[in-house]
Amino acid sequence: MKFIKPKAYMATLAVGALSAGYYLARRSKKQDLYNEVMEQQEFEQGPLSISDFNDLDQQLAMQTSSRRDPLVTAGVVGNLDRNKTSHYKMGPDKYNHLFGA
């Protein structure tokens, strides 16, 4: 027993130290993810300037697109508004217009 006891204590201390180190490493790794998000980011120094972005925005605004024109979908919205279920259609047949009955 005299020979095993010191080795058992050393093994217990080694396992405890490794467990504590593993716990602290995982904890610091988790905290680093949050700290990285909150750190100040560096600014990119590139060839583009504010006027370049403004020119690009103007070019995109001049393109004709049906998504940007609200009058293209005005008829669809009007039809949906006119065909919605009103208060006078609250009976059991209120969805018949959807199923062709």
Order of alpha helices (4+ residues) and beta strands (2+ residues): alpha-alpha-alpha-alpha
